[in-house]
Amino acid sequence: MSLLVSFFLILQFSPAVQASSYSVTVSASVEEPLSGTSDEFSAFIVAGKACSITITVTNNGDSVDNYVLEVIEAAGWSMELQENRWTNVGPGESRTTTLNITAPEDVEIGLEDNIMLRAIGSAGAEDNFLCRLGVLRADVTDWSYVATGVGVVVVAIIIVLVLWKGGL
């Protein structure tokens, strides 16, 4: 009987063993996104110019974990990721890095590039985030149209003045 009582006393004062949970989220932002939602991010990048995207990896679990960030991109744009590995990230902690992307100058205007950001924890937790980038032209003003328009306005003014004064 005393063995059974001892067992219950030890069990009662022993710390409970809980299973650790691992969870991670990855998100992205730029200074002036043109649109975005919680599940999907969209922005525009000017052809030939660099765009900086801030990426945040957050440990949502209750245990310390290590993370690797992968960037998967198919269009062949120039990309530079400042940092992609973090160790000993505590529960609730976030780590950030910057992804610099440059669309080629000769890229087709209106083209969209999908960039997948994937955070993978050493315990197996994983999250994906899709960035959709659309391409704009660097010079959105076609000056030949502006010059033609100014020329037409000047000629119209001359004709009105000539007609108003009674001819040449």
Secondary structure as GFF3:
##gff-version 3
##sequence-region A 1 168
A	DSSP	alpha_helix	2	13	.	.	.	ID=ss1
A	DSSP	beta_strand	24	29	.	.	.	ID=ss2
A	DSSP	beta_strand	35	36	.	.	.	ID=ss3
A	DSSP	beta_strand	40	46	.	.	.	ID=ss4
A	DSSP	beta_strand	50	59	.	.	.	ID=ss5
A	DSSP	beta_strand	65	73	.	.	.	ID=ss6
A	DSSP	beta_strand	78	81	.	.	.	ID=ss7
A	DSSP	beta_strand	85	89	.	.	.	ID=ss8
A	DSSP	beta_strand	94	102	.	.	.	ID=ss9
A	DSSP	beta_strand	112	121	.	.	.	ID=ss10
A	DSSP	beta_strand	126	136	.	.	.	ID=ss11
A	DSSP	alpha_helix	143	165	.	.	.	ID=ss12
###
